[in-house]
């Protein structure tokens, strides 16, 4: 999401004065971070979704049924279910 992000470079940053971020999966801070304009473009997301759907249909992968139960929702419900007698 940073305008200096450059996946083709070794450090993945176009700003040569920026420190390398080693643990990218953890919270980190960079003095050079500037949000990339259009990082969350809904039109681009729609294109990605459309392309994935076309690929799935081309290679036979079926989309999950709309009425299928969400496993994350089931897990949350099982944790916070109300066991108190009424």
MOPAC internal coordinates of N, CA, C and O (Angstrom, degrees):
PM7 1SCF
backbone

  N    0.0000 0     0.00 0     0.00 0    0    0    0
  C    1.4483 1     0.00 0     0.00 0    1    0    0
  C    1.5302 1   111.18 1     0.00 0    2    1    0
  O    1.2310 1   120.10 1   179.91 1    3    2    1
  N    1.3112 1   117.41 1    -0.09 1    3    2    1
  C    1.4655 1   121.00 1  -179.61 1    5    3    2
  C    1.5221 1   109.69 1   -93.61 1    6    5    3
  O    1.2310 1   120.49 1   -36.59 1    7    6    5
  N    1.3157 1   116.68 1   143.41 1    7    6    5
  C    1.4527 1   119.21 1   179.96 1    9    7    6
  C    1.5195 1   112.03 1   -70.01 1   10    9    7
  O    1.2310 1   119.64 1   164.29 1   11   10    9
  N    1.3356 1   118.29 1   -15.71 1   11   10    9
  C    1.4540 1   121.21 1   178.50 1   13   11   10
  C    1.5278 1   112.68 1   -92.21 1   14   13   11
  O    1.2310 1   119.76 1   176.88 1   15   14   13
  N    1.3241 1   118.06 1    -3.12 1   15   14   13
  C    1.4697 1   121.01 1  -179.48 1   17   15   14
  C    1.5287 1   109.36 1   -62.20 1   18   17   15
  O    1.2310 1   121.58 1   -53.40 1   19   18   17
  N    1.3314 1   114.57 1   126.60 1   19   18   17
  C    1.4683 1   120.44 1  -179.72 1   21   19   18
  C    1.5258 1   108.26 1  -136.93 1   22   21   19
  O    1.2310 1   119.48 1   -85.30 1   23   22   21
  N    1.3330 1   118.60 1    94.70 1   23   22   21
  C    1.4567 1   121.22 1  -175.26 1   25   23   22
  C    1.5218 1   114.01 1   -63.55 1   26   25   23
  O    1.2310 1   119.69 1   160.84 1   27   26   25
  N    1.3297 1   118.19 1   -19.16 1   27   26   25
  C    1.4537 1   121.33 1  -178.29 1   29   27   26
  C    1.5263 1   113.43 1   -82.68 1   30   29   27
  O    1.2310 1   119.71 1   173.07 1   31   30   29
  N    1.3303 1   118.15 1    -6.93 1   31   30   29
  C    1.4642 1   121.11 1   178.89 1   33   31   30
  C    1.5268 1   110.45 1   -97.57 1   34   33   31
  O    1.2310 1   120.98 1   -17.30 1   35   34   33
  N    1.3190 1   115.74 1   162.70 1   35   34   33
  C    1.4605 1   120.57 1  -177.71 1   37   35   34
  C    1.5195 1   112.24 1   -62.47 1   38   37   35
  O    1.2310 1   120.38 1   132.91 1   39   38   37
  N    1.3172 1   116.88 1   -47.09 1   39   38   37
  C    1.4667 1   120.59 1  -177.83 1   41   39   38
  C    1.5203 1   112.25 1   -87.47 1   42   41   39
  O    1.2310 1   119.99 1   173.96 1   43   42   41
  N    1.3020 1   117.63 1    -6.04 1   43   42   41
  C    1.4612 1   125.39 1  -178.62 1   45   43   42
  C    1.5235 1   112.15 1    64.16 1   46   45   43
  O    1.2310 1   120.83 1  -149.43 1   47   46   45
  N    1.3376 1   116.02 1    30.57 1   47   46   45
  C    1.4567 1   120.73 1   177.99 1   49   47   46
  C    1.5229 1   108.78 1  -142.12 1   50   49   47
  O    1.2310 1   120.56 1   -48.49 1   51   50   49
  N    1.3246 1   116.53 1   131.51 1   51   50   49
  C    1.4535 1   121.63 1  -179.55 1   53   51   50
  C    1.5291 1   112.07 1   -82.16 1   54   53   51
  O    1.2310 1   119.86 1   164.42 1   55   54   53
  N    1.3294 1   117.88 1   -15.58 1   55   54   53
  C    1.4668 1   121.62 1   178.80 1   57   55   54
  C    1.5263 1   108.16 1   -84.35 1   58   57   55
  O    1.2310 1   120.17 1   -68.03 1   59   58   57
  N    1.3255 1   117.29 1   111.97 1   59   58   57
  C    1.4740 1   120.69 1  -173.62 1   61   59   58
  C    1.5251 1   112.43 1   -71.79 1   62   61   59
  O    1.2310 1   119.52 1   159.62 1   63   62   61
  N    1.3257 1   118.51 1   -20.38 1   63   62   61
  C    1.4674 1   120.72 1  -179.63 1   65   63   62
  C    1.5270 1   113.02 1   -87.25 1   66   65   63
  O    1.2310 1   119.81 1   171.89 1   67   66   65
  N    1.2930 1   117.96 1    -8.11 1   67   66   65
  C    1.4718 1   121.25 1  -178.36 1   69   67   66
  C    1.5212 1   110.47 1   -77.09 1   70   69   67
  O    1.2310 1   121.03 1   -35.46 1   71   70   69
  N    1.3350 1   115.63 1   144.54 1   71   70   69
  C    1.4638 1   120.53 1   176.62 1   73   71   70
  C    1.5233 1   109.14 1   -73.91 1   74   73   71
  O    1.2310 1   120.92 1   -32.38 1   75   74   73
  N    1.3228 1   115.84 1   147.62 1   75   74   73
  C    1.4625 1   119.96 1   178.74 1   77   75   74
  C    1.5226 1   109.87 1   -73.71 1   78   77   75
  O    1.2310 1   120.53 1   -45.58 1   79   78   77
  N    1.2968 1   116.60 1   134.42 1   79   78   77
  C    1.4643 1   122.42 1   176.94 1   81   79   78
  C    1.5232 1   106.77 1   -92.98 1   82   81   79
  O    1.2310 1   120.63 1   -67.24 1   83   82   81
  N    1.3251 1   116.41 1   112.76 1   83   82   81
  C    1.4547 1   121.50 1  -177.15 1   85   83   82
  C    1.5312 1   111.05 1   -84.09 1   86   85   83
  O    1.2310 1   120.34 1   130.54 1   87   86   85
  N    1.3173 1   116.96 1   -49.46 1   87   86   85
  C    1.4675 1   122.04 1  -176.22 1   89   87   86
  C    1.5254 1   109.33 1   -95.89 1   90   89   87
  O    1.2310 1   121.03 1   -98.34 1   91   90   89
  N    1.3282 1   115.63 1    81.66 1   91   90   89
  C    1.4556 1   120.36 1  -175.65 1   93   91   90
  C    1.5145 1   113.25 1   -74.77 1   94   93   91
  O    1.2310 1   120.03 1   161.72 1   95   94   93
  N    1.3131 1   117.54 1   -18.28 1   95   94   93
  C    1.4651 1   120.29 1   180.00 1   97   95   94
  C    1.5278 1   111.94 1   -84.32 1   98   97   95
  O    1.2310 1   120.09 1   173.04 1   99   98   97
  N    1.3217 1   117.43 1    -6.96 1   99   98   97
  C    1.4638 1   121.69 1   178.09 1  101   99   98
  C    1.5280 1   108.96 1  -107.44 1  102  101   99
  O    1.2310 1   120.81 1   -12.07 1  103  102  101
  N    1.3144 1   116.05 1   167.93 1  103  102  101
  C    1.4603 1   120.31 1   176.64 1  105  103  102
  C    1.5267 1   108.56 1   -62.77 1  106  105  103
  O    1.2310 1   120.34 1   -41.92 1  107  106  105
  N    1.3059 1   116.95 1   138.08 1  107  106  105
  C    1.4543 1   121.23 1   179.22 1  109  107  106
  C    1.5203 1   108.94 1  -147.77 1  110  109  107
  O    1.2310 1   120.96 1    -9.15 1  111  110  109
  N    1.3234 1   115.77 1   170.85 1  111  110  109
  C    1.4550 1   120.86 1  -177.96 1  113  111  110
  C    1.5219 1   108.99 1  -137.06 1  114  113  111
  O    1.2310 1   120.39 1   -40.39 1  115  114  113
  N    1.3028 1   116.86 1   139.61 1  115  114  113
  C    1.4568 1   122.41 1   177.56 1  117  115  114
  C    1.5264 1   108.43 1  -135.40 1  118  117  115
  O    1.2310 1   120.70 1   -52.70 1  119  118  117
  N    1.3370 1   116.27 1   127.30 1  119  118  117
  C    1.4638 1   120.71 1   178.56 1  121  119  118
  C    1.5246 1   112.27 1   -65.93 1  122  121  119
  O    1.2310 1   120.12 1   158.22 1  123  122  121
  N    1.3057 1   117.37 1   -21.78 1  123  122  121
  C    1.4532 1   122.12 1  -175.12 1  125  123  122
  C    1.5265 1   113.17 1   -94.74 1  126  125  123
  O    1.2310 1   119.62 1   179.56 1  127  126  125
  N    1.3118 1   118.33 1    -0.44 1  127  126  125
  C    1.4632 1   120.66 1  -176.63 1  129  127  126
  C    1.5257 1   111.15 1   -63.30 1  130  129  127
  O    1.2310 1   121.10 1   -52.32 1  131  130  129
  N    1.3227 1   115.50 1   127.68 1  131  130  129
  C    1.4581 1   122.24 1   172.71 1  133  131  130
  C    1.5219 1   106.25 1  -135.59 1  134  133  131
  O    1.2310 1   119.89 1   -53.34 1  135  134  133
  N    1.3286 1   117.81 1   126.66 1  135  134  133
  C    1.4646 1   119.85 1  -179.01 1  137  135  134
  C    1.5315 1   111.12 1   -58.16 1  138  137  135
  O    1.2310 1   121.22 1   -43.56 1  139  138  137
  N    1.3001 1   115.27 1   136.44 1  139  138  137
  C    1.4587 1   121.57 1   178.30 1  141  139  138
  C    1.5239 1   108.39 1   -78.24 1  142  141  139
  O    1.2310 1   120.04 1   -54.47 1  143  142  141
  N    1.3140 1   117.53 1   125.53 1  143  142  141
  C    1.4672 1   119.30 1   177.49 1  145  143  142
  C    1.5293 1   110.18 1   -59.14 1  146  145  143
  O    1.2310 1   120.83 1   -46.11 1  147  146  145
  N    1.3044 1   116.02 1   133.89 1  147  146  145
  C    1.4635 1   120.14 1   178.81 1  149  147  146
  C    1.5120 1   113.85 1    77.64 1  150  149  147
  O    1.2310 1   119.57 1  -159.37 1  151  150  149
  N    1.3247 1   118.42 1    20.63 1  151  150  149
  C    1.4631 1   120.63 1  -179.01 1  153  151  150
  C    1.5244 1   111.33 1   -61.35 1  154  153  151
  O    1.2310 1   119.96 1   146.60 1  155  154  153
  N    1.3107 1   117.69 1   -33.40 1  155  154  153
  C    1.4556 1   121.75 1   179.36 1  157  155  154
  C    1.5244 1   109.39 1  -117.42 1  158  157  155
  O    1.2310 1   120.78 1  -111.20 1  159  158  157
  N    1.3019 1   116.10 1    68.80 1  159  158  157
  C    1.4528 1   122.10 1   179.48 1  161  159  158
  C    1.5205 1   108.78 1   -86.72 1  162  161  159
  O    1.2310 1   120.71 1   -64.90 1  163  162  161
  N    1.3132 1   116.25 1   115.10 1  163  162  161
  C    1.4665 1   120.18 1  -176.92 1  165  163  162
  C    1.5239 1   111.58 1   -64.94 1  166  165  163
  O    1.2310 1   119.86 1   150.73 1  167  166  165
  N    1.3284 1   117.88 1   -29.27 1  167  166  165
  C    1.4638 1   120.52 1   178.10 1  169  167  166
  C    1.5185 1   110.58 1   -66.53 1  170  169  167
  O    1.2310 1   120.65 1   139.59 1  171  170  169
  N    1.3367 1   116.36 1   -40.41 1  171  170  169
  C    1.4638 1   119.76 1   178.65 1  173  171  170
  C    1.5223 1   110.03 1   -65.66 1  174  173  171
  O    1.2310 1   120.11 1   141.08 1  175  174  173
  N    1.3229 1   117.40 1   -38.92 1  175  174  173
  C    1.4675 1   120.81 1   178.49 1  177  175  174
  C    1.5168 1   110.74 1   -64.57 1  178  177  175
  O    1.2310 1   120.30 1   142.30 1  179  178  177
  N    1.3214 1   117.03 1   -37.70 1  179  178  177
  C    1.4656 1   120.50 1   177.77 1  181  179  178
  C    1.5245 1   110.72 1   -64.78 1  182  181  179
  O    1.2310 1   120.16 1   142.09 1  183  182  181
  N    1.3367 1   117.30 1   -37.91 1  183  182  181
  C    1.4621 1   121.33 1   177.70 1  185  183  182
  C    1.5228 1   110.63 1   -65.36 1  186  185  183
  O    1.2310 1   120.66 1   138.38 1  187  186  185
  N    1.3251 1   116.35 1   -41.62 1  187  186  185
  C    1.4637 1   120.66 1   179.49 1  189  187  186
  C    1.5223 1   110.26 1   -63.23 1  190  189  187
  O    1.2310 1   120.39 1   134.53 1  191  190  189
  N    1.3148 1   116.86 1   -45.47 1  191  190  189
  C    1.4608 1   121.19 1   179.23 1  193  191  190
  C    1.5238 1   111.14 1   -61.62 1  194  193  191
  O    1.2310 1   120.60 1   137.24 1  195  194  193
  N    1.3225 1   116.46 1   -42.76 1  195  194  193
  C    1.4611 1   121.25 1   178.77 1  197  195  194
  C    1.5280 1   110.90 1   -63.03 1  198  197  195
  O    1.2310 1   120.35 1   135.60 1  199  198  197
  N    1.3085 1   116.93 1   -44.40 1  199  198  197
  C    1.4678 1   120.73 1  -179.81 1  201  199  198
  C    1.5262 1   111.33 1   -64.15 1  202  201  199
  O    1.2310 1   120.29 1   138.36 1  203  202  201
  N    1.3353 1   117.04 1   -41.64 1  203  202  201
  C    1.4658 1   120.43 1   178.86 1  205  203  202
  C    1.5228 1   111.00 1   -64.30 1  206  205  203
  O    1.2310 1   120.56 1   140.35 1  207  206  205
  N    1.3224 1   116.53 1   -39.65 1  207  206  205
  C    1.4656 1   120.24 1   178.48 1  209  207  206
  C    1.5197 1   110.80 1   -63.54 1  210  209  207
  O    1.2310 1   120.35 1   136.91 1  211  210  209
  N    1.3303 1   116.93 1   -43.09 1  211  210  209
  C    1.4623 1   121.05 1   178.79 1  213  211  210
  C    1.5314 1   111.13 1   -63.71 1  214  213  211
  O    1.2310 1   120.29 1   138.01 1  215  214  213
  N    1.3402 1   117.05 1   -41.99 1  215  214  213
  C    1.4655 1   120.12 1   178.26 1  217  215  214
  C    1.5209 1   111.31 1   -64.71 1  218  217  215
  O    1.2310 1   120.81 1   138.08 1  219  218  217
  N    1.3321 1   116.05 1   -41.92 1  219  218  217
  C    1.4629 1   119.47 1   178.91 1  221  219  218
  C    1.5187 1   111.11 1   -61.44 1  222  221  219
  O    1.2310 1   120.60 1   138.15 1  223  222  221
  N    1.3262 1   116.47 1   -41.85 1  223  222  221
  C    1.4641 1   118.48 1   179.77 1  225  223  222
  C    1.5245 1   111.08 1   -70.08 1  226  225  223
  O    1.2310 1   120.00 1   147.55 1  227  226  225
  N    1.3160 1   117.60 1   -32.45 1  227  226  225
  C    1.4537 1   121.34 1  -179.97 1  229  227  226
  C    1.5308 1   111.97 1   -69.04 1  230  229  227
  O    1.2310 1   120.59 1   141.22 1  231  230  229
  N    1.3258 1   116.48 1   -38.78 1  231  230  229
  C    1.4559 1   120.69 1  -176.30 1  233  231  230
  C    1.5216 1   113.36 1  -100.57 1  234  233  231
  O    1.2310 1   119.93 1  -170.19 1  235  234  233
  N    1.3109 1   117.75 1     9.81 1  235  234  233
  C    1.4510 1   121.53 1   172.57 1  237  235  234
  C    1.5156 1   115.94 1    84.59 1  238  237  235
  O    1.2310 1   119.31 1  -175.10 1  239  238  237
  N    1.3055 1   118.92 1     4.90 1  239  238  237
  C    1.4615 1   120.02 1   177.49 1  241  239  238
  C    1.5224 1   108.23 1   -76.50 1  242  241  239
  O    1.2310 1   121.13 1   -54.08 1  243  242  241
  N    1.2995 1   115.44 1   125.92 1  243  242  241
  C    1.4593 1   119.90 1  -178.57 1  245  243  242
  C    1.5225 1   109.69 1   -88.49 1  246  245  243
  O    1.2310 1   120.86 1   -37.22 1  247  246  245
  N    1.2991 1   115.96 1   142.78 1  247  246  245
  C    1.4595 1   121.01 1   175.53 1  249  247  246
  C    1.5212 1   108.48 1   -72.25 1  250  249  247
  O    1.2310 1   119.82 1   -33.47 1  251  250  249
  N    1.3370 1   117.96 1   146.53 1  251  250  249
  C    1.4562 1   119.59 1   178.37 1  253  251  250
  C    1.5214 1   110.26 1   -62.98 1  254  253  251
  O    1.2310 1   120.20 1   -37.81 1  255  254  253
  N    1.3168 1   117.22 1   142.19 1  255  254  253
  C    1.4577 1   119.49 1   179.85 1  257  255  254
  C    1.5216 1   111.19 1   -61.59 1  258  257  255
  O    1.2310 1   120.63 1   -35.48 1  259  258  257
  N    1.3107 1   116.40 1   144.52 1  259  258  257
  C    1.4597 1   121.37 1  -176.56 1  261  259  258
  C    1.5236 1   111.81 1   -66.20 1  262  261  259
  O    1.2310 1   120.23 1   151.97 1  263  262  261
  N    1.3394 1   117.16 1   -28.03 1  263  262  261
  C    1.4557 1   119.50 1  -177.85 1  265  263  262
  C    1.5306 1   112.64 1   -92.21 1  266  265  263
  O    1.2310 1   119.80 1  -172.31 1  267  266  265
  N    1.3370 1   117.99 1     7.69 1  267  266  265
  C    1.4636 1   119.73 1   179.63 1  269  267  266
  C    1.5256 1   109.88 1   -71.64 1  270  269  267
  O    1.2310 1   121.08 1   -28.23 1  271  270  269
  N    1.3078 1   115.54 1   151.77 1  271  270  269
  C    1.4511 1   121.27 1  -176.87 1  273  271  270
  C    1.5212 1   110.17 1   -80.10 1  274  273  271
  O    1.2310 1   120.54 1   -43.32 1  275  274  273
  N    1.3140 1   116.57 1   136.68 1  275  274  273
  C    1.4541 1   122.57 1   179.98 1  277  275  274
  C    1.5254 1   109.24 1   -77.85 1  278  277  275
  O    1.2310 1   119.25 1   -60.27 1  279  278  277
  N    1.3529 1   119.04 1   119.73 1  279  278  277
  C    1.4659 1   120.67 1  -178.31 1  281  279  278
  C    1.5277 1   113.02 1   -62.84 1  282  281  279
  O    1.2310 1   120.02 1   146.49 1  283  282  281
  N    1.3233 1   117.56 1   -33.51 1  283  282  281
  C    1.4592 1   119.78 1   178.96 1  285  283  282
  C    1.5237 1   110.53 1   -67.06 1  286  285  283
  O    1.2310 1   120.89 1   138.39 1  287  286  285
  N    1.3310 1   115.89 1   -41.61 1  287  286  285
  C    1.4594 1   120.12 1   179.58 1  289  287  286
  C    1.5223 1   110.59 1   -65.44 1  290  289  287
  O    1.2310 1   120.18 1   141.09 1  291  290  289
  N    1.3329 1   117.25 1   -38.91 1  291  290  289
  C    1.4570 1   121.75 1   177.89 1  293  291  290
  C    1.5241 1   110.81 1   -62.13 1  294  293  291
  O    1.2310 1   120.28 1   137.63 1  295  294  293
  N    1.3377 1   117.08 1   -42.37 1  295  294  293
  C    1.4658 1   121.22 1   179.38 1  297  295  294
  C    1.5248 1   111.34 1   -63.94 1  298  297  295
  O    1.2310 1   120.50 1   136.63 1  299  298  297
  N    1.3244 1   116.66 1   -43.37 1  299  298  297
  C    1.4678 1   120.25 1   179.25 1  301  299  298
  C    1.5196 1   110.39 1   -64.84 1  302  301  299
  O    1.2310 1   120.45 1   136.09 1  303  302  301
  N    1.3238 1   116.74 1   -43.91 1  303  302  301
  C    1.4580 1   120.26 1   179.18 1  305  303  302
  C    1.5241 1   111.56 1   -61.76 1  306  305  303
  O    1.2310 1   120.25 1   142.76 1  307  306  305
  N    1.3394 1   117.13 1   -37.24 1  307  306  305
  C    1.4616 1   119.19 1  -179.89 1  309  307  306
  C    1.5274 1   111.69 1   -70.21 1  310  309  307
  O    1.2310 1   120.30 1   149.75 1  311  310  309
  N    1.3226 1   117.04 1   -30.25 1  311  310  309
  C    1.4651 1   120.44 1   178.84 1  313  311  310
  C    1.5240 1   110.85 1   -74.30 1  314  313  311
  O    1.2310 1   120.39 1   136.74 1  315  314  313
  N    1.3257 1   116.86 1   -43.26 1  315  314  313
  C    1.4516 1   121.27 1  -172.71 1  317  315  314
  C    1.5433 1   113.49 1  -104.09 1  318  317  315
  O    1.2310 1   120.52 1  -159.73 1  319  318  317
  N    1.3094 1   116.62 1    20.27 1  319  318  317
  C    1.4601 1   117.74 1  -179.05 1  321  319  318
  C    1.5238 1   110.89 1   -67.52 1  322  321  319
  O    1.2310 1   120.62 1   -27.16 1  323  322  321
  N    1.2724 1   116.42 1   152.84 1  323  322  321
  C    1.4634 1   122.96 1  -177.16 1  325  323  322
  C    1.5403 1   108.85 1   -91.16 1  326  325  323
  O    1.2310 1   120.80 1   -74.53 1  327  326  325
  N    1.3348 1   116.08 1   105.47 1  327  326  325
  C    1.4598 1   121.44 1  -179.09 1  329  327  326
  C    1.5310 1   112.35 1   -94.77 1  330  329  327
  O    1.2310 1   119.59 1  -178.97 1  331  330  329
  N    1.3310 1   118.38 1     1.03 1  331  330  329
  C    1.4495 1   120.93 1  -178.08 1  333  331  330
  C    1.5191 1   109.57 1   -74.41 1  334  333  331
  O    1.2310 1   120.13 1   -45.27 1  335  334  333
  N    1.3506 1   117.35 1   134.73 1  335  334  333
  C    1.4617 1   118.91 1   176.44 1  337  335  334
  C    1.5225 1   110.57 1   -68.82 1  338  337  335
  O    1.2310 1   120.48 1   -34.46 1  339  338  337
  N    1.3203 1   116.69 1   145.54 1  339  338  337
  C    1.4634 1   118.53 1  -179.25 1  341  339  338
  C    1.4950 1   111.17 1   -94.84 1  342  341  339
  O    1.2310 1   120.10 1   180.00 1  343  342  341

